[in-house]
Amino acid sequence: MQLKRVVVTGIGTINPIGDDVPEFFKSLDEGKSGAAPITRFDASLFQTKFACEVKDFDFLKFGFTRKEANKYDLYTQFALVAAQEAVKDSGLDTDESIDKNRVGVLVSSGVGGLETFSREVADYTVGEPPRYSPFLIPKIITDMAAGHISIKYGFRGPNFGVTAACATASESMCVGAQMIQTSRADVVLVGGAEAPIATAGVGSFNSMRALSTRNDDCTGASRPFDKNRDGFVMGEGAGVLVLEEYEHAVRRGAKIYAELTGIGMSADAYHFTAPDPQGAGAVLAMQSALDDAGIKASDVDYINAHGTSTHLGDIAEVLAIKQVFGEAAYKLNISSTKSMTGHLLGAAGAVEAIACIHAIRDGIIPPTINFETEDEEIDYSLNYTFNKPQRREVNVALSNSFGFGGHNSCVVLQKVK
């Protein structure tokens, strides 16, 4: 069976350093940090008092109504904003030739409606009798963003949520690509959305000692590959990509950003939160993606690393890259855009794939900001694109996403030939 080609014809995002794609790209080029003191709730009693929030977010300014806002958790609002930009960018909203029965939506979340959950639990005993809102379950489940996107645009193709912790958006891309390759859909919206900056999110990650507590220097707290990293910085937002079958895109004259040529998915089968120390699962995901794309390690120009700024995770990823790429690892660029956006959990993979598209389209490698001190456990012969962007022609980019539960996912994006 000849697999269909998959291309990206639309992109959309809202995240801590950009309310849309152009602003996001500008902030990447400037090395801008999205970290600031938390405003969503009183964080004074928490160990971590800062995060990468979407600044001054107002759902209504994106054309949605107050009635709609009341129905959606914040993560779904983010998803709808990003999807709206991606759909408009792709022309799906105005192209009458589109068969909506063959347009799918796979936009999900790693942890779902934490803000709604936190508020409802806190309010449960307020009033008589104690009760939960009838909207509680519809607002918190991780498939609801996909459902509301399909309702908004009438897309009746495959519709569900792929949940794989911090690999959620990347695995959504993998599954969406497979649907197009095997002719189950012509177009699939893929990605992720997350709104974890709530008491339950910050409190629980603090208890796990996963978050940075650099409260006196929050903009410098996310520092992947730096010796003094002390945990990740929580982020929020969404990223949505429109994947489309190549010939279908050509027939309707769609703009094509890149081709998704390879996917890789694996499990560490090691520990429910810690990565395999040697990066075994990451090696398998990256090698599978290269094999699927039919390319050599030396063909890759740029890796957008998972790079969360945790002690164990950064070391394991560097070891994995060296195992997969060998001598070629020393010739490519690596960077972690989480140094700027923070960690968007289930949305991270989509936002970072969009960053890869920026590198491919514009020839600019986004930097890994906040690097100051070398760690004896990390090989600095590799080019992590520290502190400043670097201009380079990028024909092939690879994006890594790894999540709790040992989930690993990797996608390969290439210039269209």
WOMO-V930205 format. One record per residue. RES is the residue in one small letter. OMEGA is omega in degrees with one decimal (999 if undefined). BURIAL is + if it has 16 or more other ideal C-beta (glycine too) atoms within 10 Angstrom, else -. D_FIRST is the distance of its C-alpha to the first C-alpha in whole Angstrom. Layout:
res=RES omega=OMEGA burial=BURIAL d_first=D_FIRST
res=RES omega=OMEGA burial=BURIAL d_first=D_FIRST
//
This chain:
res=m omega=179.1 burial=- d_first=0
res=q omega=-179.1 burial=- d_first=4
res=l omega=178.2 burial=- d_first=6
res=k omega=176.4 burial=+ d_first=9
res=r omega=-177.2 burial=+ d_first=13
res=v omega=179.0 burial=+ d_first=15
res=v omega=177.4 burial=+ d_first=19
res=v omega=-177.0 burial=+ d_first=22
res=t omega=177.7 burial=+ d_first=25
res=g omega=178.8 burial=+ d_first=27
res=i omega=177.8 burial=+ d_first=29
res=g omega=178.7 burial=+ d_first=32
res=t omega=163.0 burial=+ d_first=35
res=i omega=-174.0 burial=+ d_first=38
res=n omega=-173.7 burial=+ d_first=39
res=p omega=179.7 burial=+ d_first=43
res=i omega=177.3 burial=+ d_first=43
res=g omega=176.2 burial=+ d_first=41
res=d omega=177.4 burial=+ d_first=41
res=d omega=-175.6 burial=+ d_first=39
res=v omega=-179.5 burial=+ d_first=36
res=p omega=179.6 burial=- d_first=39
res=e omega=177.6 burial=- d_first=42
res=f omega=-179.9 burial=+ d_first=39
res=f omega=179.1 burial=+ d_first=38
res=k omega=-179.5 burial=- d_first=42
res=s omega=175.9 burial=+ d_first=43
res=l omega=-178.7 burial=+ d_first=40
res=d omega=-178.8 burial=+ d_first=42
res=e omega=-177.1 burial=- d_first=45
res=g omega=-173.8 burial=+ d_first=45
res=k omega=174.4 burial=+ d_first=46
res=s omega=177.7 burial=+ d_first=46
res=g omega=-174.9 burial=+ d_first=46
res=a omega=178.9 burial=+ d_first=48
res=a omega=176.8 burial=- d_first=51
res=p omega=-178.5 burial=- d_first=53
res=i omega=177.7 burial=+ d_first=52
res=t omega=-173.8 burial=- d_first=53
res=r omega=176.8 burial=+ d_first=51
res=f omega=179.0 burial=- d_first=53
res=d omega=-176.2 burial=- d_first=56
res=a omega=-173.1 burial=+ d_first=55
res=s omega=-178.4 burial=- d_first=59
res=l omega=-178.5 burial=- d_first=58
res=f omega=176.5 burial=+ d_first=55
res=q omega=177.8 burial=+ d_first=55
res=t omega=-174.6 burial=+ d_first=52
res=k omega=-178.0 burial=+ d_first=54
res=f omega=178.8 burial=+ d_first=51
res=a omega=173.9 burial=+ d_first=47
res=c omega=179.9 burial=+ d_first=45
res=e omega=166.2 burial=+ d_first=45
res=v omega=-170.0 burial=+ d_first=44
res=k omega=173.2 burial=- d_first=48
res=d omega=-175.9 burial=- d_first=50
res=f omega=176.0 burial=+ d_first=47
res=d omega=-177.3 burial=- d_first=47
res=f omega=-175.5 burial=+ d_first=45
res=l omega=-177.0 burial=- d_first=47
res=k omega=177.6 burial=- d_first=47
res=f omega=174.8 burial=+ d_first=43
res=g omega=179.2 burial=- d_first=44
res=f omega=-175.7 burial=+ d_first=43
res=t omega=176.1 burial=- d_first=46
res=r omega=178.7 burial=- d_first=49
res=k omega=177.9 burial=- d_first=47
res=e omega=-178.8 burial=+ d_first=44
res=a omega=-179.3 burial=- d_first=45
res=n omega=-178.1 burial=- d_first=47
res=k omega=-170.6 burial=- d_first=44
res=y omega=166.4 burial=+ d_first=41
res=d omega=-178.9 burial=+ d_first=42
res=l omega=-179.5 burial=+ d_first=42
res=y omega=178.3 burial=+ d_first=38
res=t omega=175.3 burial=+ d_first=37
res=q omega=177.1 burial=+ d_first=39
res=f omega=-178.7 burial=+ d_first=38
res=a omega=-179.1 burial=+ d_first=34
res=l omega=177.9 burial=+ d_first=35
res=v omega=179.9 burial=+ d_first=37
res=a omega=179.3 burial=+ d_first=34
res=a omega=179.5 burial=+ d_first=32
res=q omega=178.1 burial=+ d_first=34
res=e omega=-177.8 burial=+ d_first=34
res=a omega=179.9 burial=+ d_first=31
res=v omega=177.6 burial=+ d_first=30
res=k omega=-180.0 burial=- d_first=33
res=d omega=-177.6 burial=+ d_first=32
res=s omega=-176.4 burial=+ d_first=28
res=g omega=-179.3 burial=+ d_first=30
res=l omega=-176.5 burial=+ d_first=28
res=d omega=-177.4 burial=- d_first=32
res=t omega=-176.9 burial=- d_first=33
res=d omega=-177.5 burial=- d_first=30
res=e omega=179.2 burial=- d_first=30
res=s omega=-176.1 burial=- d_first=27
res=i omega=172.3 burial=+ d_first=25
res=d omega=-175.1 burial=- d_first=24
res=k omega=174.7 burial=- d_first=25
res=n omega=-177.5 burial=- d_first=23
res=r omega=174.4 burial=+ d_first=20
res=v omega=-178.6 burial=+ d_first=22
res=g omega=177.4 burial=+ d_first=22
res=v omega=175.7 burial=+ d_first=24
res=l omega=178.6 burial=+ d_first=24
res=v omega=-170.9 burial=+ d_first=28
res=s omega=-177.4 burial=+ d_first=30
res=s omega=177.6 burial=+ d_first=32
res=g omega=-176.5 burial=+ d_first=33
res=v omega=174.8 burial=+ d_first=37
res=g omega=-170.8 burial=+ d_first=37
res=g omega=-177.3 burial=+ d_first=40
res=l omega=-179.4 burial=+ d_first=43
res=e omega=176.9 burial=+ d_first=45
res=t omega=-179.2 burial=+ d_first=46
res=f omega=-179.4 burial=+ d_first=46
res=s omega=-177.4 burial=+ d_first=48
res=r omega=-177.5 burial=+ d_first=50
res=e omega=177.9 burial=+ d_first=50
res=v omega=-180.0 burial=- d_first=51
res=a omega=-176.1 burial=- d_first=54
res=d omega=-170.8 burial=- d_first=55
res=y omega=-175.1 burial=- d_first=55
res=t omega=178.8 burial=- d_first=58
res=v omega=-178.7 burial=- d_first=60
res=g omega=-179.0 burial=- d_first=62
res=e omega=-9.9 burial=- d_first=62
res=p omega=176.2 burial=- d_first=60
res=p omega=-179.4 burial=- d_first=58
res=r omega=172.3 burial=- d_first=54
res=y omega=175.6 burial=- d_first=51
res=s omega=175.7 burial=- d_first=49
res=p omega=178.9 burial=- d_first=47
res=f omega=-174.2 burial=- d_first=45
res=l omega=-176.9 burial=+ d_first=45
res=i omega=178.6 burial=- d_first=41
res=p omega=-178.3 burial=+ d_first=39
res=k omega=-173.0 burial=+ d_first=40
res=i omega=-174.9 burial=+ d_first=40
res=i omega=-167.6 burial=+ d_first=36
res=t omega=178.9 burial=+ d_first=33
res=d omega=-169.7 burial=+ d_first=31
res=m omega=177.5 burial=+ d_first=34
res=a omega=178.4 burial=+ d_first=33
res=a omega=179.9 burial=+ d_first=29
res=g omega=-177.9 burial=+ d_first=31
res=h omega=176.0 burial=+ d_first=34
res=i omega=-179.6 burial=+ d_first=32
res=s omega=178.8 burial=+ d_first=30
res=i omega=-178.3 burial=- d_first=33
res=k omega=-173.6 burial=+ d_first=34
res=y omega=-179.8 burial=+ d_first=32
res=g omega=179.1 burial=- d_first=31
res=f omega=-172.9 burial=+ d_first=27
res=r omega=177.1 burial=- d_first=26
res=g omega=-179.8 burial=+ d_first=22
res=p omega=-172.5 burial=+ d_first=21
res=n omega=178.6 burial=+ d_first=25
res=f omega=178.7 burial=+ d_first=26
res=g omega=171.6 burial=+ d_first=27
res=v omega=-178.1 burial=+ d_first=26
res=t omega=-179.1 burial=+ d_first=29
res=a omega=-179.8 burial=+ d_first=29
res=a omega=-175.2 burial=+ d_first=32
res=c omega=174.7 burial=+ d_first=32
res=a omega=-174.2 burial=+ d_first=29
res=t omega=-175.4 burial=+ d_first=28
res=a omega=180.0 burial=+ d_first=27
res=s omega=178.6 burial=+ d_first=25
res=e omega=172.8 burial=+ d_first=23
res=s omega=176.5 burial=+ d_first=23
res=m omega=-179.8 burial=+ d_first=21
res=c omega=-178.1 burial=+ d_first=19
res=v omega=177.8 burial=+ d_first=18
res=g omega=177.2 burial=+ d_first=18
res=a omega=179.2 burial=+ d_first=15
res=q omega=178.3 burial=- d_first=13
res=m omega=178.8 burial=+ d_first=14
res=i omega=-179.9 burial=+ d_first=13
res=q omega=-176.6 burial=+ d_first=10
res=t omega=172.5 burial=- d_first=8
res=s omega=176.3 burial=- d_first=11
res=r omega=176.3 burial=- d_first=14
res=a omega=174.1 burial=+ d_first=16
res=d omega=-176.4 burial=+ d_first=17
res=v omega=174.4 burial=+ d_first=20
res=v omega=170.8 burial=+ d_first=21
res=l omega=-177.0 burial=+ d_first=24
res=v omega=176.0 burial=+ d_first=24
res=g omega=-177.1 burial=+ d_first=27
res=g omega=178.4 burial=+ d_first=30
res=a omega=-176.7 burial=+ d_first=34
res=e omega=175.0 burial=+ d_first=37
res=a omega=-173.4 burial=+ d_first=41
res=p omega=-176.5 burial=+ d_first=42
res=i omega=179.9 burial=+ d_first=45
res=a omega=-177.2 burial=+ d_first=47
res=t omega=-179.6 burial=+ d_first=50
res=a omega=-178.9 burial=+ d_first=47
res=g omega=-178.2 burial=+ d_first=45
res=v omega=-179.0 burial=+ d_first=47
res=g omega=-177.3 burial=+ d_first=50
res=s omega=177.4 burial=- d_first=47
res=f omega=173.2 burial=+ d_first=45
res=n omega=179.8 burial=+ d_first=49
res=s omega=177.6 burial=- d_first=50
res=m omega=-175.7 burial=- d_first=47
res=r omega=-178.9 burial=- d_first=48
res=a omega=-175.2 burial=+ d_first=45
res=l omega=171.1 burial=+ d_first=46
res=s omega=175.2 burial=+ d_first=49
res=t omega=-179.1 burial=- d_first=52
res=r omega=-174.3 burial=+ d_first=53
res=n omega=-179.0 burial=- d_first=55
res=d omega=-179.9 burial=- d_first=57
res=d omega=-171.8 burial=- d_first=55
res=c omega=-180.0 burial=+ d_first=52
res=t omega=178.0 burial=+ d_first=50
res=g omega=-172.7 burial=+ d_first=50
res=a omega=178.9 burial=+ d_first=49
res=s omega=-173.4 burial=+ d_first=45
res=r omega=179.3 burial=+ d_first=45
res=p omega=175.2 burial=+ d_first=42
res=f omega=177.1 burial=+ d_first=43
res=d omega=-177.8 burial=+ d_first=47
res=k omega=-173.8 burial=- d_first=49
res=n omega=174.4 burial=- d_first=51
res=r omega=-177.0 burial=+ d_first=48
res=d omega=178.6 burial=- d_first=48
res=g omega=-177.9 burial=+ d_first=45
res=f omega=176.2 burial=+ d_first=43
res=v omega=-176.3 burial=+ d_first=44
res=m omega=177.3 burial=+ d_first=43
res=g omega=179.7 burial=+ d_first=41
res=e omega=178.9 burial=+ d_first=40
res=g omega=-176.8 burial=+ d_first=38
res=a omega=172.3 burial=+ d_first=34
res=g omega=179.6 burial=+ d_first=32
res=v omega=175.1 burial=+ d_first=29
res=l omega=173.9 burial=+ d_first=26
res=v omega=173.9 burial=+ d_first=24
res=l omega=-175.0 burial=+ d_first=20
res=e omega=175.7 burial=+ d_first=19
res=e omega=-170.6 burial=+ d_first=15
res=y omega=-177.4 burial=+ d_first=17
res=e omega=177.4 burial=- d_first=17
res=h omega=179.0 burial=+ d_first=18
res=a omega=-179.9 burial=+ d_first=21
res=v omega=-178.5 burial=- d_first=22
res=r omega=-178.1 burial=- d_first=22
res=r omega=176.1 burial=+ d_first=25
res=g omega=-178.1 burial=- d_first=26
res=a omega=171.5 burial=+ d_first=26
res=k omega=-179.5 burial=- d_first=27
res=i omega=179.9 burial=- d_first=25
res=y omega=-174.1 burial=+ d_first=26
res=a omega=174.7 burial=+ d_first=23
res=e omega=175.2 burial=+ d_first=20
res=l omega=-170.9 burial=+ d_first=18
res=t omega=-176.0 burial=+ d_first=16
res=g omega=175.7 burial=+ d_first=17
res=i omega=176.5 burial=+ d_first=18
res=g omega=179.0 burial=+ d_first=20
res=m omega=-179.2 burial=+ d_first=21
res=s omega=174.2 burial=+ d_first=24
res=a omega=173.9 burial=- d_first=27
res=d omega=-174.6 burial=+ d_first=31
res=a omega=-173.0 burial=- d_first=32
res=y omega=-174.9 burial=- d_first=35
res=h omega=-173.8 burial=- d_first=37
res=f omega=174.6 burial=- d_first=37
res=t omega=-177.4 burial=- d_first=38
res=a omega=176.6 burial=- d_first=39
res=p omega=170.4 burial=+ d_first=36
res=d omega=-173.7 burial=+ d_first=35
res=p omega=179.6 burial=- d_first=38
res=q omega=178.7 burial=- d_first=36
res=g omega=-174.5 burial=+ d_first=33
res=a omega=179.6 burial=+ d_first=31
res=g omega=177.6 burial=+ d_first=29
res=a omega=176.6 burial=+ d_first=29
res=v omega=-178.5 burial=+ d_first=28
res=l omega=-179.5 burial=+ d_first=25
res=a omega=-179.6 burial=+ d_first=23
res=m omega=-179.6 burial=+ d_first=24
res=q omega=178.0 burial=+ d_first=23
res=s omega=179.7 burial=+ d_first=19
res=a omega=177.6 burial=+ d_first=19
res=l omega=179.7 burial=+ d_first=20
res=d omega=180.0 burial=- d_first=17
res=d omega=179.2 burial=+ d_first=15
res=a omega=-178.8 burial=+ d_first=16
res=g omega=-178.9 burial=- d_first=16
res=i omega=176.6 burial=+ d_first=20
res=k omega=177.2 burial=- d_first=23
res=a omega=-178.1 burial=+ d_first=26
res=s omega=178.5 burial=- d_first=28
res=d omega=-174.7 burial=+ d_first=26
res=v omega=180.0 burial=+ d_first=27
res=d omega=-172.1 burial=+ d_first=30
res=y omega=172.1 burial=+ d_first=31
res=i omega=169.1 burial=+ d_first=30
res=n omega=-172.7 burial=+ d_first=32
res=a omega=171.9 burial=+ d_first=33
res=h omega=166.4 burial=+ d_first=33
res=g omega=-173.1 burial=+ d_first=37
res=t omega=-175.6 burial=+ d_first=39
res=s omega=170.9 burial=+ d_first=42
res=t omega=-174.4 burial=+ d_first=43
res=h omega=-175.3 burial=- d_first=44
res=l omega=-174.8 burial=- d_first=42
res=g omega=-178.4 burial=+ d_first=38
res=d omega=179.7 burial=+ d_first=39
res=i omega=-178.4 burial=+ d_first=40
res=a omega=-179.0 burial=+ d_first=37
res=e omega=177.4 burial=+ d_first=35
res=v omega=177.6 burial=+ d_first=36
res=l omega=179.9 burial=+ d_first=36
res=a omega=179.3 burial=+ d_first=32
res=i omega=-179.7 burial=+ d_first=32
res=k omega=178.7 burial=+ d_first=34
res=q omega=-176.5 burial=+ d_first=32
res=v omega=-169.6 burial=+ d_first=29
res=f omega=177.4 burial=+ d_first=30
res=g omega=-179.5 burial=- d_first=33
res=e omega=179.5 burial=- d_first=35
res=a omega=-179.8 burial=- d_first=33
res=a omega=-176.3 burial=+ d_first=34
res=y omega=-178.0 burial=- d_first=37
res=k omega=-178.0 burial=- d_first=36
res=l omega=175.1 burial=+ d_first=34
res=n omega=174.9 burial=+ d_first=35
res=i omega=169.7 burial=+ d_first=35
res=s omega=174.6 burial=+ d_first=37
res=s omega=178.4 burial=+ d_first=37
res=t omega=172.7 burial=+ d_first=37
res=k omega=174.9 burial=+ d_first=39
res=s omega=-179.9 burial=+ d_first=42
res=m omega=-175.6 burial=+ d_first=42
res=t omega=-165.0 burial=+ d_first=41
res=g omega=-177.8 burial=+ d_first=41
res=h omega=-178.1 burial=+ d_first=39
res=l omega=175.8 burial=+ d_first=37
res=l omega=-175.1 burial=+ d_first=35
res=g omega=177.4 burial=+ d_first=32
res=a omega=-170.4 burial=+ d_first=32
res=a omega=-174.7 burial=+ d_first=33
res=g omega=-180.0 burial=+ d_first=29
res=a omega=179.2 burial=+ d_first=29
res=v omega=-178.9 burial=+ d_first=32
res=e omega=172.9 burial=+ d_first=31
res=a omega=175.9 burial=+ d_first=28
res=i omega=174.6 burial=+ d_first=30
res=a omega=176.5 burial=+ d_first=32
res=c omega=178.1 burial=+ d_first=30
res=i omega=175.5 burial=+ d_first=29
res=h omega=179.3 burial=+ d_first=33
res=a omega=-179.0 burial=+ d_first=33
res=i omega=-174.8 burial=+ d_first=30
res=r omega=-170.9 burial=- d_first=31
res=d omega=177.6 burial=- d_first=35
res=g omega=179.0 burial=- d_first=35
res=i omega=176.2 burial=+ d_first=37
res=i omega=177.9 burial=+ d_first=36
res=p omega=-174.7 burial=+ d_first=38
res=p omega=163.6 burial=+ d_first=41
res=t omega=-174.7 burial=+ d_first=41
res=i omega=173.2 burial=+ d_first=45
res=n omega=178.2 burial=+ d_first=48
res=f omega=178.7 burial=+ d_first=48
res=e omega=-168.0 burial=- d_first=51
res=t omega=179.6 burial=- d_first=51
res=e omega=177.7 burial=- d_first=49
res=d omega=-176.7 burial=+ d_first=48
res=e omega=-179.9 burial=- d_first=49
res=e omega=-177.2 burial=- d_first=46
res=i omega=-179.2 burial=+ d_first=43
res=d omega=-178.4 burial=- d_first=43
res=y omega=169.5 burial=- d_first=44
res=s omega=174.8 burial=- d_first=43
res=l omega=-177.1 burial=+ d_first=40
res=n omega=-178.9 burial=+ d_first=40
res=y omega=178.3 burial=+ d_first=40
res=t omega=-174.9 burial=+ d_first=41
res=f omega=164.4 burial=+ d_first=44
res=n omega=178.2 burial=- d_first=46
res=k omega=175.6 burial=- d_first=45
res=p omega=179.9 burial=+ d_first=42
res=q omega=177.3 burial=+ d_first=41
res=r omega=-179.5 burial=- d_first=40
res=r omega=173.0 burial=- d_first=37
res=e omega=-179.5 burial=- d_first=34
res=v omega=175.5 burial=+ d_first=31
res=n omega=-178.1 burial=- d_first=27
res=v omega=176.3 burial=+ d_first=25
res=a omega=-178.9 burial=+ d_first=27
res=l omega=-179.4 burial=+ d_first=26
res=s omega=-179.2 burial=+ d_first=27
res=n omega=172.9 burial=+ d_first=28
res=s omega=-179.9 burial=+ d_first=29
res=f omega=-174.9 burial=+ d_first=31
res=g omega=173.6 burial=+ d_first=32
res=f omega=-173.9 burial=+ d_first=35
res=g omega=-179.8 burial=+ d_first=33
res=g omega=180.0 burial=+ d_first=32
res=h omega=178.2 burial=+ d_first=28
res=n omega=179.8 burial=+ d_first=27
res=s omega=-178.5 burial=+ d_first=24
res=c omega=176.3 burial=+ d_first=24
res=v omega=177.6 burial=+ d_first=22
res=v omega=177.0 burial=+ d_first=21
res=l omega=-177.0 burial=+ d_first=22
res=q omega=168.5 burial=+ d_first=23
res=k omega=-178.9 burial=+ d_first=24
res=v omega=179.6 burial=- d_first=22
res=k omega=999 burial=- d_first=22
//
